[in-house]
Amino acid sequence: MKFLDSFQEQIYALFRIVIGFLFLWHGTQKFFNFPVEFPWPLNPMLYTAGAIELVAGILIMVGLFTRPAAFIASGTMAAAYWMAHGSKEFFPIANGGELAIMFCFGFLLIASRGAGIWAIDKA
């Protein structure tokens, strides 16, 4: 699809914005029960995860301190996968860990590539 070559930077920026936007709602769910109620009681680990999800999600979405925020978010999702999913079953389709893996590697890509265009880091 050669016609997409000229839009690589814009598509990457949209990827960064959307993944940050999706991630921040996991934090709002934990802290504010919004947009849906969080189904488990919060403990210190979940408070920490919620803070990372909320803050890193916003930073990644707007493109501020993008690399460190994405690196921390990636590590958080790797830990979440192994603690909540990987210990149950080997295959992500069987243990429900696909979203954690997708976030982990999406954030790893952002951490390695940086903010790209449409980011405060570029200003």
N, C-alpha and C positions, 0 to 999 in steps of 0.2 A: 504494500500500500504506500507507494511513493508519495501520494498526495498529502499524507500525514507528516512527512519529513519536515515541512516548513512550520509545523505546529507543535514540535516536540517540547519547546520551553513552556508554551501555554498549557499543554496537556499535563506536563509535570507539575506546574503551579496549581492547576485544578486538583490534581491528585493530592498534593500536600494540603491544600485548603480543606478538601473533603475529608481526608483521613483525620485531620486535627479536629474538625467539626464533629465527626462521629465519635471520636474518643472523648471529647469533653463532656458529652451527655452521660457517659458512664460515671463520671465524677458527680454531676448534678443529681443523678439517680441516687447515689450513695448518701450525699449530704442533704439533699432537699426533697427526696422522694419524687423527683420530677424528671422527666415527663411521666414516668411510671414508678410505682413503689418498689423499693429495694427489698427483696424477699428474705434476707437474712439479717440477724442482728449484727451491728458493727463492732468490730474489735480493733485493737491498735493496727494490725496489719491491713485491714480493710479501710481504716481512716487514711493510712499512708497511701494506699493504692488510689483511693478517691482523690486525694490531694494531687497526686501525680497526674491522674487522668484529667482533672479539671485544669490545672495550671499548664501542664505540657500540651494538652489539647488546644488551649487558647494560644499559647506561644507558637506552636507549630502552624496553626491556622493563619495567624497574622504574619508569620515569618520573622519572629523575634527570638534570638538565641536558639535558632532552629536546630543546629547540629547537636548541642548538648541536651536540649529538651527531647529530641527524637531518640538520642542514644539512651537516655534514662527511660523513656517510654518503651523502647525496644526491650531493654533488660527487664522492666516490670512485666511485660507481656510474656517473656520467656519464663520468668519465675512463676507467673500465674498459670501458664500452661502446665508446667511440671508439678506444681502444687495441687492444682484443682482438676487437671484432666489426664496428664500423662501417667499418673500413678494408677489410674483405673484400667485403662485398656491401651494397647499400643497404637492402634490406628485412630487418627483424629476424627474420622467419620463416626467411629464407635464411641469415642469418649467426649464428643461435643467441643473439642478444642480448636476447631477450624478458625474461628474468629480470633482467638488469641494468637495463633500462628500467623494469620494474615496481618494482624496489627504488628506483631513482632518483626516480621520481615519487611513490611511497608515502612516502619519507622527506621529499620536498619538501612534501607535504601535512602531515606531522607537524611539520616545522619551522615551517610557517606557522600551524598551529592550536595547537600546544603539546601538553602532556601529556594534558590532559583529566582525567577522574576516575580513580580507582584508581592514583594516581601519588605518588611521594615528593615531587615538586615541589609538590603540592597541600598537603602537610603543613605 
